[in-house]
Amino acid sequence: MTCHKGTLDMGPNLAIALVDISEIGARLTVRTVIEKGQTVVITLEGREHVRPIKLLASVNRSEQDADGVWQLAVLWEKRLTFAEIAKIT
């Protein structure tokens, strides 16, 4: 998994880990603050998926936990199908 600020998929990969995923969004941990309302590009890969899935998402929630790690909740611009989720998990 990768996470980049903005819509161009450029700059450093800010992703640490994918926490949860659904058809409408995901929760993940990132290395630095990404403010609520910002757009990110998230790329997901799995053993059963031939090509990575690249998704635009908007940050719905951004909080720093007790360890100083940023927790994000994002909403996909385009809904994922159950089959796509099954291939990447």
C-alpha positions in Angstrom: 0.0 0.0 0.0 1.1 3.5 -0.7 -0.4 6.9 0.2 0.5 10.2 -1.5 -0.9 13.7 -0.8 -2.7 15.3 -3.7 -4.1 13.9 -6.9 -0.8 13.4 -8.9 0.6 10.4 -7.0 3.9 12.2 -6.4 6.1 12.8 -3.4 7.0 10.5 -0.6 4.9 7.4 0.3 3.3 8.4 3.7 1.7 5.1 4.4 2.7 2.9 7.3 -0.2 0.4 7.4 -3.7 -0.4 6.3 -5.9 -0.9 9.3 -9.3 -1.6 7.7 -10.9 -1.5 4.3 -14.4 -1.4 2.9 -16.3 -0.7 -0.3 -16.6 3.0 0.7 -13.3 3.8 2.4 -10.4 2.7 4.6 -8.5 3.4 7.8 -4.7 3.7 7.7 -1.7 4.9 9.6 0.6 7.5 8.0 3.9 9.1 8.8 2.8 12.7 8.9 -0.4 14.8 9.3 -2.8 14.9 6.4 -5.6 17.3 7.2 -9.3 16.5 7.0 -10.7 17.4 3.5 -7.4 16.8 1.7 -7.3 14.5 -1.3 -4.9 11.5 -1.4 -4.0 8.8 -3.9 -3.9 5.4 -2.4 -2.5 2.4 -4.2 -3.4 -1.1 -3.0 -1.9 -4.4 -4.1 -2.6 -8.0 -3.2 -1.4 -11.5 -4.1 -4.5 -12.2 -6.2 -4.5 -8.9 -8.0 -2.5 -8.6 -11.3 -2.2 -4.8 -11.2 -2.3 -2.4 -8.3 -5.5 -0.5 -7.7 -5.0 3.2 -7.6 -7.8 5.2 -5.8 -8.5 8.8 -5.1 -9.9 9.4 -1.6 -10.7 12.3 0.6 -9.6 12.4 4.2 -12.6 12.2 6.5 -10.8 12.0 9.8 -7.2 12.7 10.9 -6.0 12.1 14.4 -2.7 11.6 16.1 -2.6 8.6 18.6 -0.8 8.4 21.9 2.3 7.0 20.1 2.5 10.0 17.8 1.3 8.1 14.7 -1.4 9.7 12.5 -4.6 7.7 12.0 -6.6 8.5 8.9 -10.1 7.6 7.8 -10.6 8.1 4.0 -13.6 7.9 1.7 -13.1 6.5 -1.8 -14.1 8.7 -4.7 -15.3 5.6 -6.5 -16.7 2.7 -4.5 -14.7 -0.6 -4.5 -16.4 -3.8 -5.4 -16.4 -6.8 -3.0 -14.4 -8.8 -5.6 -11.7 -6.1 -5.7 -11.5 -6.1 -1.9 -11.3 -9.9 -1.8 -8.3 -9.8 -4.3 -6.3 -7.4 -2.2 -6.9 -8.8 1.3 
